[in-house]
Amino acid sequence: MQVSSEGGQIAYPGFSLYHASKWGIEGFIESVAQEVAPFGIDFVIAEPGPTGTNFRTAMDRANPMDVYEHTPAGEVRRAISSGEFVTRGDAANTVDAIIAAADAAHPPFRLALGSTAYDNIHSALVKRLHSLESLRDVAFSADRRAS
């Protein structure tokens, strides 16, 4: 069981280091899961969205910089500082879902937890797929041509 977050599939402005660690651990687990699958070892990547924990209050925050005030990073900073950043996830329900996944005979590889995580991950995946599909011809043009 690897606890990541929706932040391993999406990104909020102002959280670049956080997202780098989450995307990194998810890539690591994707690789390791393939390596150990022949031995009957399963992995679950739990991806909770904003959940009622002490995460926000325990964050170390740099002093705001005026240059970021009217940017997406500034908007996220203000929403978190003011308490307007929506936290729908319930910690106890999240733990229960993680335990249930761990106990499952055939656990899911990725487990989005909370409606915010589901909606954000779904939206990001749809956008990435659309972008990939729109560049299909460009992608194929990079193949070695038959001689």
C-alpha positions as CSV (number, residue, x, y, z in Angstrom):
1,M,0.0,0.0,0.0
2,Q,1.5,3.3,-1.1
3,V,-0.3,6.4,0.1
4,S,0.1,9.1,-2.5
5,S,-2.6,11.7,-3.2
6,E,-4.6,13.1,-6.1
7,G,-1.4,15.2,-6.4
8,G,0.3,12.2,-8.1
9,Q,-2.1,12.6,-11.0
10,I,-2.9,16.4,-11.0
11,A,-1.1,19.5,-9.9
12,Y,-2.0,22.6,-8.0
13,P,0.0,25.8,-8.6
14,G,2.3,26.6,-5.7
15,F,2.9,22.9,-4.8
16,S,5.6,21.9,-7.3
17,L,7.9,20.1,-4.8
18,Y,4.9,18.2,-3.3
19,H,3.7,17.1,-6.8
20,A,7.2,16.2,-7.9
21,S,7.4,13.7,-4.9
22,K,3.9,12.3,-5.6
23,W,4.4,11.9,-9.3
24,G,7.9,10.4,-8.6
25,I,6.6,7.8,-6.1
26,E,3.7,6.8,-8.4
27,G,6.2,6.2,-11.3
28,F,8.4,4.2,-8.9
29,I,5.4,2.1,-7.8
30,E,4.2,1.5,-11.3
31,S,7.6,0.1,-12.2
32,V,8.1,-2.0,-9.0
33,A,4.6,-3.4,-9.3
34,Q,5.5,-4.9,-12.7
35,E,8.7,-6.3,-11.3
36,V,7.1,-8.1,-8.4
37,A,3.8,-9.1,-10.0
38,P,5.2,-12.6,-11.0
39,F,5.7,-13.3,-7.3
40,G,2.0,-12.6,-6.5
41,I,2.7,-9.2,-4.9
42,D,0.0,-6.6,-5.4
43,F,0.4,-2.8,-5.0
44,V,-2.3,-0.2,-4.3
45,I,-1.6,3.5,-4.8
46,A,-4.1,5.3,-2.6
47,E,-4.8,8.8,-4.0
48,P,-6.9,10.8,-1.6
49,G,-8.0,14.3,-2.4
50,P,-8.2,17.1,0.2
51,T,-9.1,15.3,3.4
52,G,-9.9,16.6,6.9
53,T,-6.5,16.2,8.5
54,N,-3.9,18.6,9.9
55,F,-2.1,18.9,6.6
56,R,-3.1,22.6,6.0
57,T,-2.2,23.7,9.5
58,A,1.1,21.8,9.5
59,M,2.3,23.3,6.2
60,D,5.4,25.4,6.2
61,R,4.6,28.5,4.1
62,A,7.0,31.0,2.6
63,N,6.1,34.7,2.9
64,P,3.8,35.8,0.1
65,M,5.5,37.6,-2.8
66,D,3.7,40.4,-4.5
67,V,4.6,39.2,-7.9
68,Y,2.4,36.1,-7.4
69,E,-0.6,37.9,-5.9
70,H,-2.7,37.8,-9.1
71,T,-1.6,34.4,-10.4
72,P,-3.0,30.9,-10.0
73,A,-0.4,30.3,-7.3
74,G,-1.7,33.4,-5.4
75,E,-5.3,32.2,-5.8
76,V,-4.4,28.8,-4.3
77,R,-2.5,30.4,-1.4
78,R,-5.4,32.7,-0.6
79,A,-7.9,29.8,-0.7
80,I,-5.8,27.7,1.6
81,S,-5.1,30.6,4.0
82,S,-8.7,31.7,4.2
83,G,-10.1,28.2,4.6
84,E,-12.0,28.4,1.4
85,F,-10.1,25.5,-0.2
86,V,-12.7,22.8,-0.3
87,T,-12.0,19.8,1.9
88,R,-14.6,17.1,1.3
89,G,-12.7,14.0,2.3
90,D,-13.2,12.4,5.7
91,A,-10.1,10.9,7.3
92,A,-11.9,7.9,8.8
93,N,-13.7,7.1,5.6
94,T,-10.5,7.3,3.7
95,V,-8.7,4.9,6.1
96,D,-11.6,2.5,5.9
97,A,-11.4,2.5,2.1
98,I,-7.7,1.9,2.2
99,I,-8.0,-1.0,4.6
100,A,-10.8,-2.5,2.5
101,A,-8.6,-2.2,-0.6
102,A,-5.7,-3.8,1.2
103,D,-7.9,-6.7,2.3
104,A,-9.4,-7.3,-1.2
105,A,-8.5,-10.5,-3.0
106,H,-7.9,-8.4,-6.2
107,P,-7.1,-4.9,-5.1
108,P,-7.2,-2.0,-7.5
109,F,-3.9,-0.6,-8.6
110,R,-5.0,3.0,-8.2
111,L,-7.6,4.1,-5.6
112,A,-8.9,7.6,-5.9
113,L,-10.5,8.6,-2.6
114,G,-13.0,11.4,-2.3
115,S,-15.2,13.1,-4.8
116,T,-12.6,15.9,-5.3
117,A,-9.9,13.4,-6.1
118,Y,-12.1,11.5,-8.5
119,D,-13.3,14.6,-10.3
120,N,-9.8,16.2,-10.6
121,I,-8.1,13.0,-11.7
122,H,-10.8,12.2,-14.2
123,S,-10.7,15.7,-15.7
124,A,-6.9,15.6,-15.9
125,L,-6.8,12.1,-17.6
126,V,-9.5,13.2,-20.1
127,K,-7.5,16.3,-21.0
128,R,-4.2,14.4,-21.3
129,L,-5.9,11.7,-23.5
130,H,-7.4,14.4,-25.7
131,S,-4.0,16.1,-26.1
132,L,-2.3,12.8,-26.8
133,E,-4.9,11.9,-29.4
134,S,-4.7,15.3,-31.1
135,L,-0.9,14.7,-31.6
136,R,-1.2,11.2,-33.0
137,D,0.1,12.1,-36.4
138,V,3.0,14.0,-34.9
139,A,3.9,11.1,-32.6
140,F,3.9,8.6,-35.5
141,S,5.9,10.9,-37.7
142,A,8.9,10.5,-35.3
143,D,9.1,6.7,-36.2
144,R,12.0,5.5,-38.3
145,R,10.9,5.3,-41.9
146,A,11.2,2.0,-43.8
147,S,13.9,2.0,-46.4
